[in-house]
Each structure stands twice: as C-alpha cells, then as structure tokens.
Amino acid sequence: MKIGKKLMLIGMLFAVALSQAQDIAINPALLTGSWPASWITKPHAAQREYGIYHFRKGFSLPAVPASFVVHLSADNRYRLFVNGQAVCSGPARGDLFNWYFESLDIARYLKQGNNVIAAEVWNMGDLAPVAQISNQTGFVMQGNTAAEAVVNTDASWKVLQNKAYSPTSLDNGERLRAYMVVGPGDHVAGDLYPWGWEMPGYDDTSWTAAKSIAQPVPVGYGTDNLWTLKPRNIPLFTEHISRFSRIRRSTDNTAPAAFLTGKQPMNIAANQSVKILLDHGVNCIGYPELRLSGGKGAVIKLTYAEALVDKDRNKGNRNEIDGKEIIGNYDVFIADGGIGRKFRPLWLRTYRYVEMEISTKDEALVVDDFYGMMTGYPLEMKASFSSSDPSLEQIWNVGWRTAQLCAGDLYYDCPYYEQLQYTGDSRIQALISLYLTGDDRLMRKAILDFYHSRTPEGLTQGRYPSNRLQIIPPFSLFWVSMVHDYWMHKRDDEFVRQFLPAINEVMSWYMERKDVRTGMLGPMKWWNFTDWDNFDGWGVAPGAAHGGSAIISLQAAYTMNQAAELFSAFGKAAEGSSFLNCAESLKSSTYRKCYDPVKGLLGDTPDKSSFSQHAGIWAILSGALEKEQSKEVMQRLLSDQSIGQATFFYRFYLAQAMKKAGMADQYYGQLSPWRKMLALGLSTFAEKPEPARSDCHAWSASPDYDFLSTICGIMPDAPAFKKVRIAPALAELKWIKGSMPHPDGMISVEVTRNTKDSGIKAIVVLPEKLEGAFVWMGKEIKLHGGKQEFRL
C-alpha cells in the first residue's frame, strides 16, 4: 500500500476509534472513593520543571477481550499508545479541583499474548501555556474492573525521561510583537530520541521503575489531593490528514509537485541549505507530521504563520507573498540518519503557511512526506443557509471554519496566539455551536469552567482555565448571559439551577457598586474591558475607573433583567424582583444623566464628552429606551461615524440591538467588515479590523449565528426552546433558506419575495411537537408542528 493511502486509512481508523469512545460506563466504585491505581512519575526528576517522559507497561492476555475499559489522565498532558498504535490524547483542560480523566475501551488494540501500553507525558514547567494549570508531573491509568487491573499504574510501570527534547521558539512575543502564550516550540535531537519506545519488542530493561506519588481520588473524596479527578465531559478528538495545497516559493527546484500529495519524496543533497514555503490554502489547526530518512545531522526548522508580513509588519492580502517574510512560532528537528523517522510536535500548531528551512551536513536527506493531522472538538454541521446573495455563503463557510478552529478542549479565543477561553468570546461561540450543530457539550463545559473560576469577591475570572489571574468584571455579566442562553435553548433545569447562587453573587457585586449619588455604577475595580479600537488603549469603557460608565451600568441592567427571569422561573421571586428594581434604577439614572437630546444619543459618561455605539447598544438591549426612541437612537448609531464604532466583537451586540429596535432589516447592510476580510484573502475571520493580530478569532464568526437568528429570524420564544418565533429580515435579499437543529428535531425556513406585490411566500417546517409564530411586516401567523406554506 502506498504511504499516502496508508496514512489516510490510519487517519480514518483513528477518527472512527475516537468517535466511538464516548459512551463508556464508569465503574461506580471509581466515583465514590480512591482508586487502586497510583499516580506515578519518574523518580528524582524535577517535578515542576520542563520534561518529557515515556511510560511503559507490558502484560499478557490469554485471549483478546470483548471489552477492556481504562481511565487515564496526566499532568500536563499525555498521548497514549497501545501496541504501538496511537489511541488518544488528553486530558481535557480543567483545574486541580476538576482534573479531567478520559475513559475508553482499548480492546480493539489488544492481542492474545504479550501487549504493551505506553504513554508519552510532558510537563512544560514555567513555559506551559497560560491555559495550562498544573501541580507536578504525573500519569495515572486505572482499569475499570478487576479484569483490567493488570494495567493499573504502580511501580510495575517503567519510565524514561526523553533527553532529546528541549524548548525552543521562546521569544515569540518579542518577534511577533504580540501577546502569545501557547507554550514553546519543540527542539528534538534525533540521535538522543529512543526510537520505537512505544512499540512491542522495544528493550526497556534500562528504564527506571516508576514512582508512586499519590492516590487518585474523584471529586468529593480524598484528604491530601494533588489532583481531584472528574470524568471528561466532552468527546474525545478525532484526527484526519490534510495536505498543503501548493508550494509558494523555494530556493531551488528541490520539491517536486507530487511531494505535496505524498507520492514522491523530496531529496536534498549533502551540504545544502534550502527554504520552501508551503501554503495550506486556508488556516488550520493540527499536528504537522514530518517523515524523514537519512541526512544525519541535518537541521529542519518548521515555522508556522497565519499570514506573511512585509517590511513594516503589515499583512495585507493574505494570498500575496511577494516582498513578505514569515515570522512565527517554530519547531526544530535534527535528523539522526535513521530511516522512516517521524517528527510530530507535542502540541498542536496553527498555520496557513509553513516554511521548511533545511540545512544538511555530509549526508543527503530524504523528506519522505509532510502533512498535517487536523484535530479539535468534533463539531458536526447540521444547519444550512443559502440566499439570493452567493457572497453570504462564503461568509457562512469562513465563519464555520473560524468556529471550528476555535473549538478545542476549551472555546479558544484564538488558536494561534492564546488558546484561552474568555467569557466574552465563549458566549458568542456557544450560540454558534447551538445553532449550527445542536451540540451543547462544549458550552456546558465552558459554563462550568467559569463557574469553577470564581474568586472570593464572587466574580468569575475573565478567562479560565488559566494559571494567571485575570478578572474582567463585564465578562462575569457575559457568563450570566451565557447561562441564560443555555436555559432558553436547552432542557436541563438541574444544570442551570446549580448556578443560581453564583449568579446571585455576581449580581450582588454589581448592586453593591451602585453609586447612591448618581444612581449609576461607581468606580469599578479590575480590567473593565469593553471593545478594542475604542476608548483607551486597553479597551476600557469611559467612566469605569472613576464611576459613571453608561456602558457598564446598562450592560449590568441588561444582565439583571436576564437574572431576574432565571430566578423567577426557579421560584426565587424575591431575588428576581431585587434584580429588576436595580436594573430599572440603573436604566433610569443612566438615561437621565447621559442622554444628549441634541445628538439624540447617550454619552459614555454623564459629562457627555464621548459617545459610542456601545452605550446606545446597551441602552436598547437593556430597555432603557422606549421602542420608538430605540429606532431613532439605532438610526444615529448606524449613521454617525464620528462616535466610537463597535469592532467585530461588539457587532454581535449591535445586531441584537437592531432586532430589539425592530430594525433587523438593517443587518444585511452591516456586513461590510466581513466582506473586507474576504477581499483581503482571509480564510478565517480576524480579531479586529486591520491591523489585526489574530487572523482567527471566534467572536468574529457571529454572522453564522446571525444568518439563522436574524436573517432567517429563528429565535426561541420560551425557555428550553419550547416555542419558536420566526421573524425573517430579508432586506434586499430575494430569497433565503435556512435550517437549524432544535431539541426536538430540525427547524427549516424558506422565504421568497413576490416581486409583483412585494409580498412573500414562506415554507416553514417544525418538529412535530413545536409551536410558535411567524412574523412579517407586523402580521403574525401561528405555527404548528410539521410543514406549513403561506403567502403574506
């Protein structure tokens, strides 16, 4: 079998295996007390410093079992092999109180007789990504029952520290002139690597016996815990091969065209230096895999970037490379001269472009293949959207790719620079997930992650998991909104109920900061980020530091309205009333002090020295304005370019405010920022307008949600999506078609304009048990389950 077909088959089998490894029944005894296995590590190793370790356990089976379930985890991370086959990676990121373990059935990888389980475990020490919380180096595996106890981690396991690894690309922030906290690159010396360590038959007699360091315990148990274990609550990730689309430039003709397909190797003579720039065609995230033979001492450097930059560090059109260079995160591999060597970084990389820089020594090098193994949260598209404007389909597709790349074991804000889960980003990401896939598992994990992040003050952290403290008070409000979103779209009251005390603490924190003199919020602590490209250099809302911020006061009022709905629904009317009363007071006081009748807008502060779309957005969404005044204010927000403009993040809320003001038809005309990004050759949507740091930022994928919720107009009209309201906003579009998953099935909407009488023909299909209303030009038609057609 040719190597390209073999790699594709392996990728498919790996994806299938992981996709099937989700519904594992955990032995109840493992959730109610300590495990028989031990957390193990390497003796005498520096437990909180950088290190890569290999663990092995050989065992014999009289026959291949029908099932062989194991549970495993590691600090920082691991990759598991059974009889040389890669099985899975983990754990999903959490914190020391909620340290996730994976459960999987490995029976398909086992054989009669001798077997080997092996795990690569690494600890990045103080170089770890900011999203990585850690205690010390450790690995644990526990058999589900006595039948699998033979693989329980203890001193019978062997361990080796891999000295081939050292960290590199340590100055990313300085070179890229940006905040970058995803961890180091890998420098691997091939002559020090223990090739074949994961395979049966490898001689591990010189390895050290592992050291037991702690008893594994689940949440709610233990008295001296290093980690408190919790079952993984999201699916395992799949991997699939993805090849580069073309070679953009090369110092010579070393790379044949067939190299990109895996059908022809690339030969590099001795004592040569070459540079080859590869273009994947679109931004992607995964594990690049480099296969080599020969070339002892050759140095291969792989540099990854979302885009190239010119001499002034401008990206310009992402498709253009002339006069540009690559600057980015990189890995280095030094060949040992062996045949069929494979280099794969420990952690995933984000790239559209990869520069392969190769310097050979006295031996020729053969680059057998180079490709990527794409990975991430297995989002499955179930929704659809099309319209008379084909450019919207391009926005839809690029938005979907953006959302995919920003979904891992967390909702990443951006996959290249941070891979951190921020509440402001996650709320938008979660709604995209719900509307396009119906999958709420990553949303639930994000809600829980932020719940676990709470500080003694009662606020959630702005991003979490994180090994550095960061508090963004407005993001605690977004967390409450995220819980409210879940309550409106999904059906799990017990899941929502557990957050009510924490929501009460967030609301109380804000209520206590109400200034009795002004009736608005007073001075605010921490980082009160609102939006980039506005206000001060850190995106802080005017008035946050000294009091009187219209933006934050009105966002708090909006969120208090949502909290009141939640508390009232769960039988806590008194708390709900207190939130409503505070919201009304904040709204009336802010309007009274900040509204400028001449400009017809709310100032950012009572002195009315600055105005922004943001203050008007929250005035509309919070209900501080009556409906007719909301329209007047929205018209000014959209027409007055002298005021602070919402960037991509806040354009999500601008769209919601248009709908609230009864001006949803204006949304279609507000897509120019996304059209500009497409014109610049972006294959994912950027963090903010040019110059943008990140070319892939999930909050900028919001049109994928808006196309269904605003243009198609599909919205829940009762908690748990028990009713639906469909109010299409076609603007200049001649027709639209959209469908989305609902807890009871699929909702589909098709609307076509009648050019003769300006009317419409609509076809709506609802799940059998769902009812609702269709709204068009002030007219409302009741909807029932099944298919219905009508003209208006």
Buried (B, 14 or more C-beta within 10 A) or exposed (E): EEBBEEBBEBBBEBBEBBBEBBEBEBBEEBBEEBBBBBBBBBEEBEBBEBBBBBBBBBEEBEEBBEBBBBBBBBBBBBBBBBBBBBBBBBBBBBBBEBBBBBBBBBBBBBEEEEBBBBBBBBBBBEEBBBBBBBBBBBBBBBBBEEEBEBBBBBEBBBBBBBEBBBBBBEEBEEEBEEEBBBBBBBBBBBEEBBBEBBBBEBEBEEBBBBBBBBBBBBBEBBEEBBBBBBBBBBBBBBBBBBBBEEBBEBEEEBBBEEBBEBBBBBBBEBEBEBBBBBBBBBBBBBBBBBBBBBBBBBBBBBBBBBBBBEEEEEBBEBBBBEEBBBBBBBBBBBBBBBEEBEBBBBBBBBBBBBBBBBBBBEBBBBBBBBBBBBBBBBBEEBBBBBBBBEEBBEBBBBBBBBBBBBBBBBBBBBBBBBBBBBBBBBBBBBBBBBBBBBBBBBBBBBBBBBBBBBBEBBBBBBBBBBBEEBBBBBBBBBBBBBBBBBBBBBBEEEBBBEBBEBBBBBBBBBBEBBBEEBBBBBEBEBBBBBBBBBBEEEBBBBBBEEBBBBBBBBBBBBBBBBBBBBBBBBEBEEBBEBBBEBBBBBBEBBBEBBBEEEBBBBBBBBEBEBBBBBBBBBBBBBBBBEEEBBBBBBBBBBEBEEBBBBBBBBBBBBBBBBBBBBBBBBBBEBBEBBEEBBEBBBBBBBBBBEEBBBBBBBBBBBBBBBBBBBBBBBBBBEBBBBBBBBBBBBBEBEBBBBBBBBBBBBBBBBBBBEEEEEBBBBBBBBBEEBBBBBBBEEEEBEBEBEEBEEEB
